[in-house]
């Protein structure tokens, strides 16, 4: 006898899905059973508690007391003071007065060997700016200040007439102002000596020394009434023009 089965009643194709669902469900049950927590229920009997039996502890309030020590007592005084005699006698020095009156005679003592006081040394070489009496250029007159100004003017005029200004153009220097500084001395006799120069070119320096040595003889300068050597610095300005 054959058993009639419906084609729709076949569940073999769904067996794997049912198996997987059953497995997932079993694992979920196992996990929840492991993670399940239970707590003991404890109910305290309130009637058995006596709050009056609790001990209360009083905390005392303390203060920090700083102990101040009294100063130490002074050392005791010696019971007996012993007087010790001096071993040596000390002679007191009596200061005699040096005052005199009209009744006393005054003795006059003659001084024979009196050392001469050396005169203050005067510096021989003095700058023109601080010398008491400046050298006098020939033809200058008047007060000290007028003579000082006259000497400067005369030297400037002498340089402008004597200096070869074309030399600066011949040397081929760059256009502009060029300065040559000349240092010399006017000695005790009024002559110009020890002339030195400093400038942008050797030939300009030599020309400046030549011009200064042509300054005429002057009346020498004086310090404390004595003739002294006077140092003088002369700046010479040259203007080079480019053509």
JOVENMO-V818688 format. One record per helix or strand of 2 or more residues. SS is the DSSP state (~ for helix, > for strand). FROM is the first residue (numbers start at 1). LEN is the number of residues. If there is no record, write none. Layout:
ss	from	len
SS	FROM	LEN
SS	FROM	LEN
//
This chain:
ss	from	len
~	7	3
~	12	24
~	46	3
~	51	3
>	125	3
~	144	19
~	166	5
>	176	11
>	192	7
~	202	12
>	221	3
>	226	15
//
